[in-house]
Amino acid sequence: MKRYKVLSAGKISPYKKMKYVSGKEYVCANFDADILVDCSTGYYATDLDGLCFAYRPGMSIYECDVDGQSVEYDQFKMRYERFVLGKKLSRAEVVSRMRSRAWDWDVEHATFPVDPFRIKRTRVTRREIALCETWASVGASVGASVGASVWASVGASVRDSVWDSVRDSVGASVRYSVWASVWASVWASVRDSVWASVRDSVWASVRDSVWDSVRASVGASVGASVGASVGAYMSSLFPSITKWKYIDHKQGKNPYQSGIDLWHAGLVPSYDGETWRLHNRGRILWEAAK
């Protein structure tokens, strides 16, 4: 039976730290066939729609053959008695196999999330400014509640549509793959912009103490708004959901589409409590006070 295995450099398991050899048959002499015992003895693999649980940038995906006794909790965790590591697959090969099958959620982009900052932009269009204005109106309020409301809506809606394990695995994949780099890039550019304003508006003797309070407040607001964009992108991975919780919208229309469109255009919006900005690769391409 064909399954898939995610390994770190050197063919090492990221969890058990075991080094594998391609073509070698591994047999677990004390295989645990009890489904009630989690993470017990055996060799683990996944199906295609389980890859997002373990795959992270920098890791490799291999096909493998499994046989003998088995315990399959869900598509993310499958334990086998016999295991043979096969060939390393390119991303194109994995994607091709994913596209050859029908899924009720976007398995491909859950495993390989779109990084908006891999798209180089130098300016924004009027349409994108309009998208940002639409996105600004999505939340019932601004600041931390925007991020919280989007994630609450997406999380609850996905939970009702698919298993909790799918929601949690997709969320972890998106957050791990793009959240850290996007947040760092956005915060760096906002910090520089706000710091310049603070530096010019207060005396040097009180600047540092003022900056500490400003940074804490602005950081929370910016982090929440960027988190909301990540949540919007995650919602795009579940096109079968036609009604999203906690927000009024026309059924069949994703209420977070403006944020999704900006993300795919290489633009991430942020809000610091006073100003909306559009970012790309550590630069502010547009900003307007609200």
C-alpha positions as CSV (number, residue, x, y, z in Angstrom):
1,M,0.0,0.0,0.0
2,K,1.3,3.4,-0.9
3,R,1.7,6.1,1.7
4,Y,3.8,9.2,2.3
5,K,6.5,10.1,4.7
6,V,7.8,13.6,5.7
7,L,11.5,13.7,6.7
8,S,14.0,16.3,7.6
9,A,17.4,16.7,6.0
10,G,19.4,13.4,6.0
11,K,16.2,11.4,5.9
12,I,15.6,11.9,9.6
13,S,12.1,11.7,11.2
14,P,11.3,15.2,12.6
15,Y,9.5,13.5,15.5
16,K,11.3,10.3,16.4
17,K,14.7,11.5,15.1
18,M,15.2,8.1,13.4
19,K,17.3,8.0,10.3
20,Y,15.8,6.1,7.4
21,V,17.5,4.3,4.4
22,S,15.7,4.2,1.1
23,G,14.8,0.7,0.0
24,K,15.4,-1.0,3.3
25,E,12.5,-2.9,4.9
26,Y,11.7,-2.0,8.4
27,V,9.6,-4.4,10.5
28,C,8.4,-3.5,14.0
29,A,8.8,-6.6,16.2
30,N,6.6,-5.1,19.0
31,F,4.0,-3.4,16.9
32,D,1.1,-2.0,19.0
33,A,-2.2,-2.7,17.3
34,D,-4.3,-1.0,20.0
35,I,-6.0,2.1,18.5
36,L,-6.5,3.5,22.0
37,V,-2.8,3.8,22.5
38,D,-1.6,7.0,20.8
39,C,1.9,7.5,19.3
40,S,2.9,3.9,20.2
41,T,5.3,1.5,18.5
42,G,5.2,1.2,14.7
43,Y,6.2,3.1,11.6
44,Y,4.2,6.2,10.8
45,A,3.1,7.6,7.4
46,T,0.2,9.6,6.0
47,D,-2.0,9.8,2.9
48,L,-1.8,12.8,0.6
49,D,-4.3,14.8,2.6
50,G,-2.4,14.2,5.8
51,L,0.9,15.7,4.6
52,C,0.0,19.2,5.9
53,F,0.2,17.8,9.5
54,A,4.0,17.2,9.3
55,Y,5.3,19.0,6.2
56,R,7.1,22.3,6.8
57,P,9.4,24.3,4.5
58,G,12.8,22.7,4.2
59,M,11.5,19.2,4.7
60,S,11.2,16.5,2.1
61,I,8.3,14.2,1.1
62,Y,8.9,10.6,0.2
63,E,6.6,7.9,-1.0
64,C,6.7,4.7,0.9
65,D,5.2,1.1,1.0
66,V,3.5,-0.1,4.1
67,D,2.1,-3.6,5.0
68,G,1.2,-5.9,7.8
69,Q,-0.8,-4.8,10.8
70,S,-2.0,-1.2,10.9
71,V,-3.7,1.4,13.0
72,E,-5.1,4.3,11.1
73,Y,-6.4,7.1,13.4
74,D,-7.1,9.5,10.5
75,Q,-5.4,10.7,7.4
76,F,-2.7,12.5,9.5
77,K,-1.6,9.6,11.7
78,M,-1.3,6.0,10.4
79,R,0.9,3.4,12.1
80,Y,2.2,0.3,10.3
81,E,4.0,-2.9,11.1
82,R,6.2,-3.0,7.9
83,F,7.6,0.0,6.2
84,V,9.9,0.7,3.1
85,L,11.0,4.2,2.3
86,G,10.7,4.9,-1.5
87,K,11.8,7.8,-3.7
88,K,11.9,11.4,-2.8
89,L,9.1,13.4,-4.5
90,S,9.4,16.8,-6.0
91,R,6.8,19.4,-5.0
92,A,5.5,19.2,-8.6
93,E,5.0,15.4,-8.2
94,V,3.2,15.8,-4.9
95,V,0.9,18.5,-6.3
96,S,0.2,16.5,-9.4
97,R,-1.0,13.6,-7.3
98,M,-3.1,15.9,-5.1
99,R,-4.8,17.4,-8.1
100,S,-5.6,14.0,-9.6
101,R,-8.0,13.3,-6.7
102,A,-11.1,15.1,-5.5
103,W,-11.1,16.7,-2.0
104,D,-13.6,18.8,-0.1
105,W,-10.9,21.2,1.0
106,D,-7.8,22.6,-0.6
107,V,-5.2,19.9,0.2
108,E,-2.5,21.4,-2.1
109,H,-2.5,24.9,-0.5
110,A,-2.9,23.6,3.0
111,T,0.3,21.7,2.5
112,F,2.1,24.4,0.5
113,P,0.5,27.7,1.6
114,V,0.8,30.8,-0.6
115,D,3.5,33.1,0.7
116,P,2.3,36.6,-0.3
117,F,5.8,38.0,0.0
118,R,7.2,35.8,-2.7
119,I,5.3,38.0,-5.0
120,K,7.3,41.2,-5.7
121,R,5.2,44.4,-5.8
122,T,6.3,48.0,-6.2
123,R,3.0,49.8,-6.1
124,V,-0.7,49.2,-5.4
125,T,-3.7,49.7,-7.7
126,R,-6.9,51.6,-7.1
127,R,-8.7,48.2,-7.0
128,E,-6.3,47.0,-4.3
129,I,-6.9,50.1,-2.2
130,A,-10.6,49.5,-2.6
131,L,-10.0,45.9,-1.4
132,C,-8.2,47.2,1.6
133,E,-11.1,49.5,2.4
134,T,-13.5,46.6,2.1
135,W,-11.3,44.5,4.3
136,A,-11.2,47.3,6.9
137,S,-15.0,47.2,7.1
138,V,-15.2,43.4,7.6
139,G,-14.7,43.5,11.3
140,A,-17.3,44.9,13.6
141,S,-14.6,46.8,15.3
142,V,-10.9,47.4,15.0
143,G,-7.7,46.3,16.7
144,A,-7.4,43.0,18.5
145,S,-11.1,42.2,18.0
146,V,-10.7,42.0,14.3
147,G,-8.1,39.2,14.5
148,A,-10.1,37.4,17.2
149,S,-13.4,37.7,15.3
150,V,-12.0,36.4,12.0
151,W,-10.2,33.4,13.6
152,A,-13.3,32.7,15.7
153,S,-15.5,32.7,12.6
154,V,-13.1,30.6,10.5
155,G,-12.3,28.2,13.3
156,A,-15.9,27.5,14.2
157,S,-17.1,27.2,10.6
158,V,-14.3,24.8,9.6
159,R,-15.0,22.7,12.7
160,D,-18.6,22.3,11.7
161,S,-17.5,21.3,8.1
162,V,-14.6,18.9,8.7
163,W,-12.9,17.1,11.5
164,D,-11.1,19.1,14.3
165,S,-7.9,17.4,13.2
166,V,-8.2,18.8,9.7
167,R,-8.8,22.3,11.1
168,D,-6.0,22.1,13.5
169,S,-3.5,20.7,11.1
170,V,-4.3,23.2,8.3
171,G,-4.1,26.0,10.8
172,A,-0.8,24.9,12.1
173,S,0.6,24.5,8.5
174,V,-0.5,28.0,7.5
175,R,0.7,29.7,10.7
176,Y,4.0,27.9,10.7
177,S,4.8,28.3,7.0
178,V,3.9,32.0,6.5
179,W,2.8,33.6,9.7
180,A,6.2,34.2,11.3
181,S,7.9,35.6,8.2
182,V,4.9,37.8,7.2
183,W,4.5,39.1,10.7
184,A,8.2,39.9,11.1
185,S,8.3,41.7,7.7
186,V,5.1,43.8,8.4
187,W,6.1,44.6,12.0
188,A,9.5,45.8,10.9
189,S,8.1,48.3,8.5
190,V,5.4,49.5,10.8
191,R,7.8,49.8,13.7
192,D,10.1,52.0,11.6
193,S,7.3,54.2,10.5
194,V,5.8,54.7,14.0
195,W,9.2,55.1,15.6
196,A,9.9,58.0,13.2
197,S,6.7,59.6,14.3
198,V,7.4,59.2,18.0
199,R,11.0,60.4,17.6
200,D,9.9,63.6,15.9
201,S,7.0,64.3,18.3
202,V,8.5,63.9,21.8
203,W,11.6,65.1,23.6
204,A,14.6,62.8,23.6
205,S,14.4,62.5,27.4
206,V,11.0,60.8,27.4
207,R,11.2,59.2,23.9
208,D,12.2,55.7,25.1
209,S,9.4,55.4,27.7
210,V,6.9,56.7,25.3
211,W,8.1,54.3,22.6
212,D,7.7,51.3,24.9
213,S,4.0,52.0,25.5
214,V,3.4,52.9,21.8
215,R,5.2,49.7,20.7
216,A,3.0,47.5,23.0
217,S,-0.2,49.1,21.8
218,V,0.7,49.2,18.1
219,G,2.2,45.7,18.2
220,A,-1.1,44.2,19.5
221,S,-3.2,46.0,16.9
222,V,-0.9,45.2,14.0
223,G,-0.5,41.6,15.1
224,A,-4.2,41.2,15.3
225,S,-4.8,42.7,11.8
226,V,-2.1,40.5,10.2
227,G,-3.5,37.5,12.0
228,A,-6.9,38.3,10.6
229,S,-5.3,38.2,7.1
230,V,-3.9,34.8,7.8
231,G,-7.3,33.7,9.0
232,A,-8.9,35.0,5.8
233,Y,-6.4,33.0,3.7
234,M,-7.1,29.9,5.7
235,S,-10.8,30.3,5.0
236,S,-10.0,30.1,1.3
237,L,-8.8,26.5,1.8
238,F,-12.4,25.4,2.5
239,P,-14.4,26.4,-0.5
240,S,-17.2,23.9,0.4
241,I,-18.2,26.1,3.3
242,T,-21.1,28.4,2.1
243,K,-22.0,30.1,5.4
244,W,-19.5,31.5,7.9
245,K,-20.3,31.9,11.5
246,Y,-20.6,35.1,13.5
247,I,-20.7,37.4,10.4
248,D,-23.6,38.5,8.2
249,H,-23.0,37.7,4.6
250,K,-24.7,36.3,1.5
251,Q,-24.6,32.5,1.5
252,G,-22.1,31.1,-0.9
253,K,-19.9,34.2,-0.8
254,N,-16.8,34.2,1.3
255,P,-17.1,37.4,3.5
256,Y,-13.3,37.4,3.8
257,Q,-12.7,37.5,0.0
258,S,-11.1,41.0,0.0
259,G,-8.4,39.8,2.4
260,I,-7.9,36.7,0.3
261,D,-7.6,38.7,-2.9
262,L,-5.0,41.0,-1.3
263,W,-3.0,38.0,0.0
264,H,-2.9,36.5,-3.5
265,A,-1.8,39.8,-4.9
266,G,1.2,39.8,-2.6
267,L,-0.2,42.5,-0.3
268,V,-0.8,42.1,3.5
269,P,-2.9,44.9,5.2
270,S,-2.1,46.0,8.7
271,Y,-3.8,48.4,11.1
272,D,-2.1,50.1,14.1
273,G,-5.2,51.6,15.6
274,E,-5.0,54.8,13.5
275,T,-3.6,53.9,10.1
276,W,-4.2,51.2,7.5
277,R,-1.2,50.0,5.5
278,L,-0.5,47.6,2.6
279,H,2.8,45.8,2.8
280,N,5.0,43.8,0.5
281,R,8.4,42.4,1.4
282,G,9.2,44.7,4.4
283,R,7.9,47.8,2.6
284,I,4.9,49.9,3.0
285,L,3.4,50.5,-0.4
286,W,0.3,52.5,0.7
287,E,-1.1,53.9,3.9
288,A,-4.1,56.0,5.0
289,A,-5.3,57.1,8.4
290,K,-8.9,56.1,9.3
